[in-house]
Amino acid sequence: MQALGQFLPFLLMFVVMYFFFIRPKQKEMQKTDEMRKALKKGDKVLTVARIIGIVAHVDDHTVSIKTGDNVRLDFEKNAITKLLAADAAK
């Protein structure tokens, strides 16, 4: 019983850390993965390199983004950080 009392503060600290740090980060990562899976042509996106463009083509692992006048850049899907607007080309 005394051993349990010694480990109780560590156990409580882990539970608090889980609910305030680990769980929210997991939910955020899940939302980001869902956003990347739902990318489609015409979506306005922001990349890790802070390049804003409109999705021109989507594959399983890559995304082609149109920026400026006929400039197309290819990125891995992991490089897309944020969906700015859906169907921005319309």
Secondary structure by P-SEA (a helix, b strand, c coil): caaaaaaaaaaaaaaaaaacccaaaaaaaaaaaaaaaacccccccccccccccccccccccbbbbbccccbbbbbccccccccccccccc
